[in-house]
Amino acid sequence: MKKIVSGLLMGILCVACAKQETTYTIQGEWKDGDGNVIYLKKDLGNKQYEILDSAVVVNGVFKMQKPLGDVDECILQINGVSNIIILDSVPIQVKCETVKKTVRGKETESVKTEISGSIEQDIFKTVLLAQGNEMMIMLGLSFMGKEEKEKSEMVDSLAQIYIGMKAKTEKTIDSLVTNYPDCHATALIINNFVIKNRDLEVIEKMYESLTPRIKNAYLGRKLKASIDNIKKASVGNIAPDFTLQIPDGKSVSLIDYRGKYVLLDFWASWCGPCLREVPNVKKVYDKFHDKGFEILSVSLDDKKDNWVDAIKKNDLNWVHVSSLQGWSCPVAKLYNVSGVPAMLLIDKEGKIIATKLRGELLMEKVAEQFEE
Protein backbone atom coordinates (compact mmCIF):
# COMPACT_ATOMS: atom_id res chain seq x y z
CA MET A 1 0.00 0.00 0.00
CA LYS A 2 2.84 2.37 0.85
CA LYS A 3 4.27 1.98 -2.67
CA ILE A 4 0.93 2.80 -4.24
CA VAL A 5 0.34 5.86 -2.09
CA SER A 6 3.89 7.16 -2.50
CA GLY A 7 3.59 6.68 -6.24
CA LEU A 8 0.41 8.69 -6.26
CA LEU A 9 2.18 11.50 -4.47
CA MET A 10 4.67 11.96 -7.32
CA GLY A 11 2.49 14.58 -8.93
CA ILE A 12 1.82 12.78 -12.21
CA LEU A 13 -1.70 11.88 -11.30
CA CYS A 14 -3.51 15.12 -12.00
CA VAL A 15 -2.28 15.14 -15.59
CA ALA A 16 -3.68 11.66 -16.14
CA CYS A 17 -6.93 12.50 -14.36
CA ALA A 18 -7.47 15.61 -16.45
CA LYS A 19 -7.25 13.78 -19.77
CA GLN A 20 -10.60 13.49 -21.51
CA GLU A 21 -11.63 11.01 -24.19
CA THR A 22 -14.96 9.94 -25.62
CA THR A 23 -14.81 6.16 -25.22
CA TYR A 24 -13.98 3.56 -22.63
CA THR A 25 -11.95 0.46 -23.37
CA ILE A 26 -11.73 -2.72 -21.32
CA GLN A 27 -9.47 -5.40 -22.73
CA GLY A 28 -8.29 -8.56 -21.09
CA GLU A 29 -6.52 -11.87 -21.32
CA TRP A 30 -7.82 -15.15 -19.96
CA LYS A 31 -6.01 -18.28 -21.03
CA ASP A 32 -8.38 -21.26 -20.98
CA GLY A 33 -11.26 -18.85 -20.47
CA ASP A 34 -12.85 -19.21 -23.92
CA GLY A 35 -16.61 -19.08 -23.86
CA ASN A 36 -16.89 -17.19 -20.58
CA VAL A 37 -18.84 -13.92 -20.63
CA ILE A 38 -17.51 -10.80 -18.90
CA TYR A 39 -20.15 -8.29 -17.81
CA LEU A 40 -19.91 -4.57 -17.16
CA LYS A 41 -22.67 -3.55 -14.73
CA LYS A 42 -23.98 -0.57 -12.82
CA ASP A 43 -25.35 -1.04 -9.31
CA LEU A 44 -28.81 0.53 -9.18
CA GLY A 45 -29.35 -0.30 -5.51
CA ASN A 46 -31.88 -2.63 -3.90
CA LYS A 47 -30.03 -5.60 -5.46
CA GLN A 48 -30.81 -4.33 -8.94
CA TYR A 49 -28.17 -4.07 -11.67
CA GLU A 50 -28.05 -2.69 -15.19
CA ILE A 51 -25.87 -4.51 -17.73
CA LEU A 52 -23.95 -1.83 -19.60
CA ASP A 53 -21.79 -4.06 -21.78
CA SER A 54 -20.48 -7.60 -22.14
CA ALA A 55 -17.79 -9.54 -23.98
CA VAL A 56 -17.11 -13.20 -24.68
CA VAL A 57 -13.62 -14.61 -24.22
CA VAL A 58 -12.40 -15.80 -27.61
CA ASN A 59 -8.93 -17.22 -28.19
CA GLY A 60 -7.98 -16.17 -24.68
CA VAL A 61 -8.87 -12.49 -25.05
CA PHE A 62 -11.87 -10.18 -24.71
CA LYS A 63 -12.61 -6.51 -25.32
CA MET A 64 -15.32 -3.94 -24.64
CA GLN A 65 -15.36 -0.47 -26.16
CA LYS A 66 -18.20 2.01 -26.29
CA PRO A 67 -18.82 5.75 -25.95
CA LEU A 68 -18.10 6.96 -22.43
CA GLY A 69 -20.79 8.91 -20.66
CA ASP A 70 -20.05 10.00 -17.09
CA VAL A 71 -16.95 8.78 -15.28
CA ASP A 72 -18.54 6.49 -12.71
CA GLU A 73 -18.14 3.55 -10.39
CA CYS A 74 -19.05 0.28 -12.14
CA ILE A 75 -18.78 -3.46 -11.64
CA LEU A 76 -16.75 -5.77 -13.85
CA GLN A 77 -18.17 -9.24 -13.26
CA ILE A 78 -15.79 -12.07 -14.02
CA ASN A 79 -16.70 -15.69 -13.29
CA GLY A 80 -19.48 -14.48 -11.00
CA VAL A 81 -17.16 -12.29 -8.94
CA SER A 82 -17.79 -8.53 -8.83
CA ASN A 83 -14.76 -6.27 -9.24
CA ILE A 84 -15.39 -2.58 -8.57
CA ILE A 85 -13.77 -0.25 -11.11
CA ILE A 86 -13.93 3.37 -12.14
CA LEU A 87 -15.05 3.56 -15.74
CA ASP A 88 -13.09 6.33 -17.39
CA SER A 89 -11.36 7.10 -20.69
CA VAL A 90 -8.03 5.40 -19.94
CA PRO A 91 -7.94 1.77 -21.21
CA ILE A 92 -8.47 -0.80 -18.46
CA GLN A 93 -6.29 -3.90 -18.66
CA VAL A 94 -7.53 -7.17 -17.17
CA LYS A 95 -5.52 -10.32 -16.61
CA CYS A 96 -7.37 -13.45 -15.56
CA GLU A 97 -5.85 -16.75 -14.49
CA THR A 98 -7.72 -19.96 -13.74
CA VAL A 99 -6.41 -21.40 -10.49
CA LYS A 100 -7.04 -25.03 -9.57
CA LYS A 101 -6.93 -26.32 -6.01
CA THR A 102 -7.56 -29.65 -4.37
CA VAL A 103 -9.55 -29.30 -1.17
CA ARG A 104 -10.44 -32.45 0.81
CA GLY A 105 -9.86 -34.59 -2.23
CA LYS A 106 -11.97 -32.40 -4.53
CA GLU A 107 -10.55 -30.23 -7.27
CA THR A 108 -11.94 -26.70 -7.37
CA GLU A 109 -11.40 -23.81 -9.75
CA SER A 110 -11.30 -20.08 -9.14
CA VAL A 111 -10.22 -17.12 -11.22
CA LYS A 112 -7.48 -14.77 -10.08
CA THR A 113 -8.02 -11.30 -11.55
CA GLU A 114 -5.66 -8.34 -11.85
CA ILE A 115 -7.06 -5.01 -13.04
CA SER A 116 -5.01 -1.97 -13.98
CA GLY A 117 -5.65 1.27 -15.81
CA SER A 118 -5.65 4.95 -14.94
CA ILE A 119 -4.45 6.50 -11.74
CA GLU A 120 -8.14 6.74 -10.86
CA GLN A 121 -8.12 2.94 -10.55
CA ASP A 122 -5.02 3.02 -8.34
CA ILE A 123 -6.51 5.56 -5.96
CA PHE A 124 -9.75 3.68 -5.51
CA LYS A 125 -8.01 0.30 -5.33
CA THR A 126 -5.83 1.60 -2.49
CA VAL A 127 -8.86 2.46 -0.38
CA LEU A 128 -10.69 -0.76 -1.28
CA LEU A 129 -7.68 -2.77 -0.13
CA ALA A 130 -7.55 -0.90 3.17
CA GLN A 131 -11.28 -1.39 3.70
CA GLY A 132 -10.95 -5.07 2.85
CA ASN A 133 -8.29 -5.53 5.51
CA GLU A 134 -10.55 -3.86 8.07
CA MET A 135 -13.41 -6.17 7.12
CA MET A 136 -11.24 -9.27 7.59
CA ILE A 137 -10.43 -8.21 11.15
CA MET A 138 -14.10 -7.43 11.80
CA LEU A 139 -15.09 -10.88 10.58
CA GLY A 140 -12.53 -12.39 12.91
CA LEU A 141 -13.97 -10.45 15.83
CA SER A 142 -17.54 -11.43 14.95
CA PHE A 143 -16.69 -15.13 15.23
CA MET A 144 -15.11 -14.73 18.63
CA GLY A 145 -16.69 -14.00 21.98
CA LYS A 146 -15.45 -13.17 25.42
CA GLU A 147 -17.51 -15.92 27.05
CA GLU A 148 -14.49 -18.17 26.95
CA LYS A 149 -11.68 -16.78 29.05
CA GLU A 150 -8.94 -18.13 26.81
CA LYS A 151 -10.33 -16.15 23.89
CA SER A 152 -10.46 -12.79 25.62
CA GLU A 153 -6.81 -11.90 25.07
CA MET A 154 -7.05 -12.74 21.37
CA VAL A 155 -10.23 -10.67 21.03
CA ASP A 156 -8.56 -7.71 22.70
CA SER A 157 -5.54 -8.10 20.43
CA LEU A 158 -7.70 -8.19 17.29
CA ALA A 159 -9.63 -5.16 18.51
CA GLN A 160 -6.40 -3.20 18.89
CA ILE A 161 -5.26 -4.27 15.43
CA TYR A 162 -8.59 -3.11 14.01
CA ILE A 163 -8.35 0.28 15.72
CA GLY A 164 -4.83 0.77 14.36
CA MET A 165 -5.84 -0.35 10.89
CA LYS A 166 -8.85 1.96 10.86
CA ALA A 167 -6.64 4.92 11.84
CA LYS A 168 -4.21 4.01 9.06
CA THR A 169 -7.05 3.86 6.53
CA GLU A 170 -8.26 7.32 7.58
CA LYS A 171 -4.73 8.69 7.20
CA THR A 172 -4.48 7.19 3.70
CA ILE A 173 -7.83 8.69 2.70
CA ASP A 174 -6.86 12.09 4.07
CA SER A 175 -3.64 12.00 2.05
CA LEU A 176 -5.42 11.08 -1.18
CA VAL A 177 -8.12 13.72 -0.73
CA THR A 178 -5.53 16.39 0.03
CA ASN A 179 -3.19 15.59 -2.84
CA TYR A 180 -5.60 14.69 -5.63
CA PRO A 181 -8.50 17.18 -5.68
CA ASP A 182 -8.79 16.95 -9.48
CA CYS A 183 -9.70 13.25 -9.64
CA HIS A 184 -13.12 11.61 -9.87
CA ALA A 185 -11.95 8.86 -7.51
CA THR A 186 -11.46 11.42 -4.76
CA ALA A 187 -15.12 12.46 -4.87
CA LEU A 188 -16.15 8.81 -4.89
CA ILE A 189 -13.96 8.00 -1.87
CA ILE A 190 -15.46 10.87 0.11
CA ASN A 191 -18.98 9.75 -0.79
CA ASN A 192 -18.45 6.03 -0.20
CA PHE A 193 -16.18 6.02 2.83
CA VAL A 194 -15.77 9.41 4.51
CA ILE A 195 -19.46 10.30 4.83
CA LYS A 196 -20.12 7.20 6.93
CA ASN A 197 -17.58 8.04 9.60
CA ARG A 198 -16.80 11.76 9.72
CA ASP A 199 -18.59 14.87 10.94
CA LEU A 200 -20.40 17.10 8.47
CA GLU A 201 -17.84 19.88 8.91
CA VAL A 202 -15.00 17.59 7.81
CA ILE A 203 -16.98 16.26 4.85
CA GLU A 204 -17.83 19.76 3.63
CA LYS A 205 -14.21 20.86 3.94
CA MET A 206 -13.12 17.90 1.80
CA TYR A 207 -15.77 18.68 -0.79
CA GLU A 208 -14.70 22.32 -0.98
CA SER A 209 -11.10 21.20 -1.64
CA LEU A 210 -12.17 19.54 -4.92
CA THR A 211 -11.54 21.37 -8.17
CA PRO A 212 -14.49 22.93 -10.04
CA ARG A 213 -14.04 20.27 -12.76
CA ILE A 214 -14.67 17.45 -10.30
CA LYS A 215 -17.48 19.28 -8.46
CA ASN A 216 -19.29 19.67 -11.78
CA ALA A 217 -18.68 16.06 -12.87
CA TYR A 218 -21.15 13.28 -12.13
CA LEU A 219 -19.40 11.89 -9.03
CA GLY A 220 -18.91 15.41 -7.67
CA ARG A 221 -22.59 16.22 -8.12
CA LYS A 222 -23.50 12.93 -6.48
CA LEU A 223 -21.30 13.79 -3.50
CA LYS A 224 -22.94 17.22 -3.21
CA ALA A 225 -26.37 15.59 -3.19
CA SER A 226 -25.26 13.29 -0.36
CA ILE A 227 -23.99 16.26 1.65
CA ASP A 228 -27.25 18.13 1.12
CA ASN A 229 -29.11 15.05 2.30
CA ILE A 230 -27.00 14.87 5.46
CA LYS A 231 -27.84 18.48 6.25
CA LYS A 232 -31.54 17.68 6.09
CA ALA A 233 -31.11 15.08 8.84
CA SER A 234 -28.64 16.97 11.01
CA VAL A 235 -29.13 18.57 14.45
CA GLY A 236 -31.15 21.77 14.29
CA ASN A 237 -33.18 20.82 11.21
CA ILE A 238 -36.72 19.50 11.00
CA ALA A 239 -36.60 15.72 10.75
CA PRO A 240 -37.63 14.63 7.22
CA ASP A 241 -41.08 13.07 7.30
CA PHE A 242 -41.72 9.54 6.04
CA THR A 243 -44.36 6.86 6.04
CA LEU A 244 -43.79 3.14 6.57
CA GLN A 245 -45.87 0.15 7.59
CA ILE A 246 -46.17 -1.57 10.97
CA PRO A 247 -46.29 -5.41 10.98
CA ASP A 248 -50.05 -5.54 10.36
CA GLY A 249 -49.71 -3.37 7.26
CA LYS A 250 -51.07 -0.09 8.61
CA SER A 251 -49.13 3.06 7.72
CA VAL A 252 -47.42 5.27 10.29
CA SER A 253 -45.80 8.64 9.59
CA LEU A 254 -43.20 10.49 11.61
CA ILE A 255 -45.36 13.62 11.57
CA ASP A 256 -47.95 11.69 13.61
CA TYR A 257 -45.63 12.22 16.59
CA ARG A 258 -45.73 16.03 16.58
CA GLY A 259 -46.29 17.34 20.08
CA LYS A 260 -44.19 14.60 21.68
CA TYR A 261 -40.52 13.85 22.04
CA VAL A 262 -39.67 10.87 19.85
CA LEU A 263 -36.62 8.68 19.54
CA LEU A 264 -36.13 7.59 15.94
CA ASP A 265 -34.41 4.24 16.35
CA PHE A 266 -32.80 2.38 13.43
CA TRP A 267 -32.10 -1.28 14.21
CA ALA A 268 -32.39 -4.84 12.86
CA SER A 269 -33.11 -8.27 14.31
CA TRP A 270 -29.72 -9.53 13.08
CA CYS A 271 -27.80 -6.67 14.74
CA GLY A 272 -26.02 -7.82 17.90
CA PRO A 273 -25.16 -4.29 19.13
CA CYS A 274 -28.81 -3.29 18.62
CA LEU A 275 -30.04 -6.12 20.82
CA ARG A 276 -27.41 -5.36 23.45
CA GLU A 277 -28.72 -1.79 23.54
CA VAL A 278 -32.31 -2.95 24.13
CA PRO A 279 -32.22 -2.95 27.98
CA ASN A 280 -30.97 0.65 27.97
CA VAL A 281 -33.62 1.77 25.45
CA LYS A 282 -36.37 0.05 27.42
CA LYS A 283 -35.18 1.73 30.61
CA VAL A 284 -35.46 5.17 28.99
CA TYR A 285 -38.86 4.34 27.50
CA ASP A 286 -40.28 3.07 30.79
CA LYS A 287 -39.06 6.15 32.67
CA PHE A 288 -40.32 8.85 30.30
CA HIS A 289 -43.14 7.34 28.23
CA ASP A 290 -45.88 8.59 30.56
CA LYS A 291 -44.40 12.10 30.30
CA GLY A 292 -44.74 12.28 26.53
CA PHE A 293 -41.78 10.29 25.22
CA GLU A 294 -42.23 7.89 22.30
CA ILE A 295 -40.03 5.57 20.28
CA LEU A 296 -40.45 4.88 16.57
CA SER A 297 -38.23 2.00 15.54
CA VAL A 298 -37.29 1.55 11.88
CA SER A 299 -36.06 -1.95 11.13
CA LEU A 300 -33.54 -2.71 8.40
CA ASP A 301 -34.70 -6.30 8.20
CA ASP A 302 -35.68 -7.83 4.89
CA LYS A 303 -37.57 -10.82 6.32
CA LYS A 304 -40.82 -10.08 8.12
CA ASP A 305 -40.79 -13.16 10.36
CA ASN A 306 -37.35 -12.32 11.76
CA TRP A 307 -38.43 -8.74 12.40
CA VAL A 308 -41.71 -9.65 14.14
CA ASP A 309 -40.12 -12.45 16.18
CA ALA A 310 -37.40 -10.09 17.48
CA ILE A 311 -40.03 -7.54 18.57
CA LYS A 312 -41.94 -10.19 20.52
CA LYS A 313 -38.89 -11.96 21.95
CA ASN A 314 -37.39 -8.74 23.28
CA ASP A 315 -40.73 -7.30 24.45
CA LEU A 316 -40.33 -4.03 22.53
CA ASN A 317 -43.60 -2.32 23.43
CA TRP A 318 -43.55 0.66 21.09
CA VAL A 319 -44.29 1.29 17.42
CA HIS A 320 -42.21 -0.54 14.83
CA VAL A 321 -42.10 0.07 11.08
CA SER A 322 -40.08 -1.33 8.19
CA SER A 323 -39.83 -1.27 4.42
CA LEU A 324 -38.44 -4.84 4.60
CA GLN A 325 -35.79 -3.80 2.10
CA GLY A 326 -32.75 -4.24 4.31
CA TRP A 327 -30.02 -1.67 3.66
CA SER A 328 -32.03 -0.40 0.69
CA CYS A 329 -34.63 0.99 3.11
CA PRO A 330 -35.55 4.45 1.74
CA VAL A 331 -35.83 5.92 5.25
CA ALA A 332 -32.33 4.70 6.16
CA LYS A 333 -31.08 6.45 3.01
CA LEU A 334 -33.10 9.56 3.85
CA TYR A 335 -31.35 9.75 7.23
CA ASN A 336 -27.94 8.62 5.93
CA VAL A 337 -27.87 5.58 8.18
CA SER A 338 -24.80 3.49 7.36
CA GLY A 339 -24.69 1.43 10.54
CA VAL A 340 -27.02 0.26 13.28
CA PRO A 341 -27.99 0.96 15.98
CA ALA A 342 -28.51 4.60 15.05
CA MET A 343 -30.75 6.85 17.14
CA LEU A 344 -31.93 10.44 16.80
CA LEU A 345 -33.93 12.46 19.31
CA ILE A 346 -36.65 14.71 17.90
CA ASP A 347 -38.45 17.42 19.88
CA LYS A 348 -42.15 18.32 19.99
CA GLU A 349 -41.83 20.63 16.97
CA GLY A 350 -40.19 17.90 14.88
CA LYS A 351 -36.65 19.30 15.14
CA ILE A 352 -33.66 16.99 15.52
CA ILE A 353 -31.98 17.84 18.82
CA ALA A 354 -29.45 14.99 19.21
CA THR A 355 -27.88 12.16 17.22
CA LYS A 356 -25.49 9.24 17.85
CA LEU A 357 -27.32 8.35 21.05
CA ARG A 358 -26.39 5.17 22.91
CA GLY A 359 -25.88 4.06 26.49
CA GLU A 360 -25.80 6.71 29.17
CA LEU A 361 -25.86 9.54 26.62
CA LEU A 362 -29.34 8.46 25.51
CA MET A 363 -30.68 8.65 29.06
CA GLU A 364 -28.99 12.02 29.64
CA LYS A 365 -30.37 13.65 26.49
CA VAL A 366 -33.90 12.42 27.03
CA ALA A 367 -33.83 13.39 30.72
CA GLU A 368 -32.75 16.93 29.75
CA GLN A 369 -36.01 17.42 27.87
CA PHE A 370 -38.11 16.68 30.93
CA GLU A 371 -36.17 18.68 33.50
CA GLU A 372 -38.34 21.23 35.30
Buried (B, 14 or more C-beta within 10 A) or exposed (E): BEEBBEEBBEEEBBEBBEEEEEEBBBBBBBEEBEEBEBBBBBBEEEEEBEEBBEBEBEEEBBBBEEEBEEBBBBBBBBBEEBBBBBBBBBBBBBEBBBEEEEEEEEEEEEBEBEBEBBBBBBBBBBBBBBBEBBEEBBEBBEEBEEEEEEEEEBBEEBBEBBEEBBEBBBEBBBBBBEBBBBBBBBBBBBBBBBBEBBEBEBBBEBBEBBBEBBBEBBBBBBBBEBBEBBEBBBEEEBBBEBEBBEBEEEEBEBEBBBEBBBBBBBBBBBBEEBBEBBEBBBEBBEBBBEEEBBBBBBBBBBEEEBBBEBBEEBEBEBBBBBBBBBBBBEBBBBBBBBEBBBBBBBBEEBEBBBBEBBEEEBBEBBEEBEEE
